[in-house]
Structures are given as C-alpha cells and as structure tokens.
C-alpha cells in the first residue's frame, strides 16, 4: 500500500474559515433518557480526532448526528459550515464514511463498484479538489491491486475491510468518518492504513473523526482524543496530555537477587538513583513505564462502571480541560 500512495493526486483543500466540526450544547433524548448531554467540541481542518468511550456512551449517536442521519433533540451543530439536518447532496459529497462493514455489494467486482460510486462525486468536484480519485490509483493505495477484478464476496475479511476504506474515500472527502477502521487488518495492513490516514490529514487537509476500541491505535493516529462517557465529553486533549495530567506517577520495575519488584513514584529518576546507590550491580532488568492513554481511559471507565459517573465526569472535566 505504502509504495502506491505517491500516485494519488494530492491537492489543496478548499479555503474556508471556521472549524470543520462545531458542536455546542448537543443533546439527544429518547423518551425521558438523555443519551447525549450538552456535548461540545470542535475540529480543525486536517485534524485527526479519536472519539473513545465504553459501549453505550453515545459515540454512534454523536457520529450519526454529524453525518446527518439522525436528528438531534437540542443544540447547535455545524459540519463544514452546514447544519447536518439541512445538508444537501453537494454537502454530502464532501463527506466520507467508513462503516464497520458493508454487506450489500457482494456481486460487484472491486474496480467496477468503485468506478460506479465515483461517478456520483464527479459533478461536485472543484478546481481545488477534483473528484473522484483515479480508481486504479485508489485500488493500489488500499492494497487491492491484485484483486481489482474479483467479486467483493470473494475477498477475505482483511481485503473486504480495505474495500470499505476505498469506498469511503473514493470521493476525496474533506471530512472522513471512520468506524473501527482497522478491524480485521493484519499488523502490516494496519501500519499501512495508519500511513494513509496521516497522508490524508497532512497532504489533503482531510479532517478525520474515528472511533476505535484500539487505544494504541488512537494514541498513534489522533492529534486529539475525546473521551465520551455518560453522554458527556468528560476529557479531551492529546493522548500525551491526558496521560500526564491524569497520572503523574511512573511505574518502576526491576530485578534483584532473582526477585522481581515494582514501585510507583512521581520522581522516577530520583528513585532510580537511590536504588542503584543502595544495591548497585545487583539491579537488573530495569524498566520505567509512564502512564499512557490506556491507563487514563481505564481509570475513567472503572469510575463509571462503579456507579460514580457524575462525580468522575466533574473530576475529569476539572483536571483535563
């Protein structure tokens, strides 16, 4: 996949002012239950955002509102300067969506389906952003060059997922929604897909909003992480900032005289200095691990699962924002 990326005709994005996504006071109510409560966040052009949260947190509802597939109960939402509830075909042509899976195109062949779908985007191209992508270059980019003539039903799970990605970006979107994008990818394909995401954001100025349960993937891809729990955005920032602000301690592991030891400390260098001063060459297998995004996220989820949702939300809002 990586070797083919250079074939794409990268061009500048449309020059528009303001955030690509602007959400203020978003609420969604089903009966007497608030699924989303005053959700607020913004996304800049070319930014990669990861929306994280436990099942039932409201991630899918939020994404569907942004895509214009679900009507909100209250709040202000602008996507590419347009209220999604009023978006027309020209507005939709500027979006790309990669769902968890597509199951209704099995009889089509890879190339013919992408050519067919690409025709829908052609009338909405601009001099700054020609649409659609060249199909053969796109097929090479997602690693399906050897399978262009195959029926989609004959593709393996990983190949089918690459096809899903190709469908999502065939129209050269300015805003791309990715729902568990690398499910079914092997490690090599996952790395190549990450490279594609970075190229889309860096070279095409494509804004990307992804949901994933793979916290390592979120840490690698996202410029900013949004944590949604209990229907609220309770923490947001870079993965590094969230990790540092939520936990100031490092975990030091070492071996001595055949025994393994673990110690948490806010001052790892000082602790290690004293450790070697006391035991010298008897210390081996020294490791220092600082809290990462997974630690921060799991700390949050445990609070919510223990029934401390509201207090955890207030606490994390105060700490991170």
HELIX and SHEET records of a PDB file:
HELIX    1   1 UNK A    2  UNK A    7  5                                   6    
HELIX    2   2 UNK A   59  UNK A   67  1                                   9    
HELIX    3   3 UNK A   84  UNK A   86  5                                   3    
HELIX    4   4 UNK A   89  UNK A   92  1                                   4    
HELIX    5   5 UNK A  110  UNK A  122  1                                  13    
HELIX    6   6 UNK A  135  UNK A  141  1                                   7    
HELIX    7   7 UNK A  145  UNK A  147  5                                   3    
HELIX    8   8 UNK A  152  UNK A  154  5                                   3    
HELIX    9   9 UNK A  157  UNK A  169  1                                  13    
HELIX   10  10 UNK A  187  UNK A  203  1                                  17    
HELIX   11  11 UNK A  215  UNK A  221  1                                   7    
HELIX   12  12 UNK A  239  UNK A  246  1                                   8    
HELIX   13  13 UNK A  268  UNK A  279  1                                  12    
HELIX   14  14 UNK A  280  UNK A  282  5                                   3    
HELIX   15  15 UNK A  293  UNK A  305  1                                  13    
HELIX   16  16 UNK A  309  UNK A  320  1                                  12    
SHEET    1   A 3 UNK A  33  UNK A  43  0                                        
SHEET    2   A 3 UNK A  21  UNK A  30 -1                                        
SHEET    3   A 3 UNK A  74  UNK A  79 -1                                        
SHEET    1   B 6 UNK A  95  UNK A  98  0                                        
SHEET    2   B 6 UNK A 175  UNK A 179  1                                        
SHEET    3   B 6 UNK A 207  UNK A 211  1                                        
SHEET    4   B 6 UNK A  48  UNK A  52  1                                        
SHEET    5   B 6 UNK A 224  UNK A 229  1                                        
SHEET    6   B 6 UNK A 232  UNK A 237 -1                                        
SHEET    1   C 3 UNK A 259  UNK A 265  0                                        
SHEET    2   C 3 UNK A 250  UNK A 256 -1                                        
SHEET    3   C 3 UNK A 283  UNK A 290 -1                                        
END                                                                             
